[in-house]
Amino acid sequence: MHVADRPTIGIFGAGKVGTALARLLVGSGYDVVMAGSPRQTALALLVSVVAPGARVGTPDELVAQADVIIVAVPFGKAASVPWSEFGGRIVVDAMNYWPPVDGHIVEVDADERSTSEIMAARNPEARLVKSLNHVGYHEMEDDSMDAGSPLRRAMAVVGDDPDARAVLARIIDDLGFDPVDGGPLANGRALEPGHPAFGRELSADELRALVAPGVHVAA
Ligand SMILES: NC(=O)c1ccc[n+]([C@@H]2O[C@H](COP(=O)([O-])OP(=O)(O)OC[C@H]3O[C@@H](n4cnc5c(N)ncnc54)[C@H](OP(=O)(O)O)[C@@H]3O)[C@@H](O)[C@H]2O)c1
């Protein structure tokens, strides 16, 4: 059941990550609306089975209804998401540049910015954070634990808007992970594939140390 003080969450991408997040969010009382790829003709049926309680909408409906927008599509398909329509909303970049799936994108390989800084440039007005990307989709549910559990795993949020980071921190806590405020978006490099925090089971203290500036040494 939707809990009144929770923001409505829109998710672009009803794949492995999008549906895992939808299940956890619905379970925590969030109103969730999902938009899939135009190729997913039976999306409402799929979502009713794999993420019951989540709603399906068009991209326009999602943008109109969501307070927080999660982008969980393949990185190479990011351009198909309507970034310019997001206005000043909180946008979560959950994507990873993953050449085995995305191929090598010459412009990205040559770009010194973190991939989320590249995404943020698609809509400078949006309050973009990078989060939810450094934990495997299967672990999101398997490793979700109640607050205070001694083995609770951490998840980081970085972004240039402190209020947006705080909103995400609450969502991360509700997902069952200890939130770590990693500071500005540029710190997100540490959360990317090939960098120390990616895919590792870390406590909040361990993760905080890795996302802190100055320790972004490639693994
Ligand atoms: N897998 C993980 O454990 C994991 C963990 C954290 C983050 N991530 C990142 O999260 C993103 C999604 O990963 P995934 O494993 O969930 O991929 P996935 O299972 O392939 O799901 C992505 C879904 O997004 C759809 N899509 C493509 N363009 C879209 C658009 N414009 N609007 C809405 N949906 C669209 C795809 O449809 P089509 O197939 O028709 O294109 C596909 O159904 C990737 O960037 C990945 O690197 C993955």
Ligand as a Chemical Component Dictionary entry (heavy atoms), coordinates in Angstrom:
data_LIG
# 
_chem_comp.id                   LIG 
_chem_comp.type                 NON-POLYMER 
_chem_comp.pdbx_formal_charge   0 
_chem_comp.three_letter_code    LIG 
# 
loop_
_chem_comp_atom.comp_id 
_chem_comp_atom.atom_id 
_chem_comp_atom.alt_atom_id 
_chem_comp_atom.type_symbol 
_chem_comp_atom.charge 
_chem_comp_atom.model_Cartn_x 
_chem_comp_atom.model_Cartn_y 
_chem_comp_atom.model_Cartn_z 
_chem_comp_atom.pdbx_ordinal 
LIG N1  N1  N 0  22.263 -6.035 -14.182 1  
LIG C1  C1  C 0  22.734 -5.520 -13.045 2  
LIG O1  O1  O 0  23.024 -6.241 -12.066 3  
LIG C2  C2  C 0  22.897 -4.030 -12.917 4  
LIG C3  C3  C 0  23.094 -3.469 -11.636 5  
LIG C4  C4  C 0  23.149 -2.090 -11.493 6  
LIG C5  C5  C 0  23.026 -1.283 -12.632 7  
LIG N2  N2  N 1  22.863 -1.851 -13.856 8  
LIG C6  C6  C 0  22.713 -0.954 -15.005 9  
LIG O2  O2  O 0  21.323 -0.690 -15.114 10 
LIG C7  C7  C 0  20.956 -0.563 -16.494 11 
LIG C8  C8  C 0  19.903 -1.613 -16.812 12 
LIG O3  O3  O 0  20.485 -2.897 -16.596 13 
LIG P1  P1  P 0  19.589 -4.224 -16.672 14 
LIG O4  O4  O 0  20.498 -5.326 -16.274 15 
LIG O5  O5  O -1 18.307 -4.013 -15.967 16 
LIG O6  O6  O 0  19.319 -4.297 -18.247 17 
LIG P2  P2  P 0  18.132 -5.065 -18.969 18 
LIG O7  O7  O 0  17.732 -6.260 -18.177 19 
LIG O8  O8  O 0  18.567 -5.233 -20.388 20 
LIG O9  O9  O 0  16.911 -4.045 -18.899 21 
LIG C9  C9  C 0  16.952 -2.786 -19.497 22 
LIG C10 C10 C 0  15.588 -2.560 -20.104 23 
LIG O10 O10 O 0  15.485 -1.192 -20.517 24 
LIG C11 C11 C 0  14.755 -1.197 -21.745 25 
LIG N3  N3  N 0  14.867 0.075  -22.433 26 
LIG C12 C12 C 0  15.718 0.467  -23.417 27 
LIG N4  N4  N 0  15.471 1.747  -23.769 28 
LIG C13 C13 C 0  14.444 2.173  -23.001 29 
LIG C14 C14 C 0  13.749 3.394  -22.876 30 
LIG N5  N5  N 0  14.057 4.469  -23.613 31 
LIG N6  N6  N 0  12.719 3.478  -21.991 32 
LIG C15 C15 C 0  12.405 2.440  -21.203 33 
LIG N7  N7  N 0  13.025 1.235  -21.279 34 
LIG C16 C16 C 0  14.056 1.115  -22.153 35 
LIG C17 C17 C 0  15.338 -2.375 -22.466 36 
LIG O11 O11 O 0  14.526 -2.752 -23.546 37 
LIG P3  P3  P 0  15.218 -3.241 -24.935 38 
LIG O12 O12 O 0  15.863 -4.549 -24.642 39 
LIG O13 O13 O 0  14.066 -3.331 -25.873 40 
LIG O14 O14 O 0  16.217 -2.187 -25.309 41 
LIG C18 C18 C 0  15.321 -3.409 -21.349 42 
LIG O15 O15 O 0  14.045 -4.013 -21.223 43 
LIG C19 C19 C 0  22.248 -0.756 -17.295 44 
LIG O16 O16 O 0  22.786 0.501  -17.578 45 
LIG C20 C20 C 0  23.135 -1.524 -16.336 46 
LIG O17 O17 O 0  24.507 -1.304 -16.580 47 
LIG C21 C21 C 0  22.770 -3.194 -14.026 48 
# 
loop_
_chem_comp_bond.comp_id 
_chem_comp_bond.atom_id_1 
_chem_comp_bond.atom_id_2 
_chem_comp_bond.value_order 
_chem_comp_bond.pdbx_ordinal 
LIG N1  C1  SING 1  
LIG C1  O1  DOUB 2  
LIG C1  C2  SING 3  
LIG C2  C3  SING 4  
LIG C2  C21 DOUB 5  
LIG C3  C4  DOUB 6  
LIG C4  C5  SING 7  
LIG C5  N2  DOUB 8  
LIG N2  C6  SING 9  
LIG N2  C21 SING 10 
LIG C6  O2  SING 11 
LIG C6  C20 SING 12 
LIG O2  C7  SING 13 
LIG C7  C8  SING 14 
LIG C7  C19 SING 15 
LIG C8  O3  SING 16 
LIG O3  P1  SING 17 
LIG P1  O4  DOUB 18 
LIG P1  O5  SING 19 
LIG P1  O6  SING 20 
LIG O6  P2  SING 21 
LIG P2  O7  DOUB 22 
LIG P2  O8  SING 23 
LIG P2  O9  SING 24 
LIG O9  C9  SING 25 
LIG C9  C10 SING 26 
LIG C10 O10 SING 27 
LIG C10 C18 SING 28 
LIG O10 C11 SING 29 
LIG C11 N3  SING 30 
LIG C11 C17 SING 31 
LIG N3  C12 SING 32 
LIG N3  C16 SING 33 
LIG C12 N4  DOUB 34 
LIG N4  C13 SING 35 
LIG C13 C14 SING 36 
LIG C13 C16 DOUB 37 
LIG C14 N5  SING 38 
LIG C14 N6  DOUB 39 
LIG N6  C15 SING 40 
LIG C15 N7  DOUB 41 
LIG N7  C16 SING 42 
LIG C17 O11 SING 43 
LIG C17 C18 SING 44 
LIG O11 P3  SING 45 
LIG P3  O12 DOUB 46 
LIG P3  O13 SING 47 
LIG P3  O14 SING 48 
LIG C18 O15 SING 49 
LIG C19 O16 SING 50 
LIG C19 C20 SING 51 
LIG C20 O17 SING 52 
# 
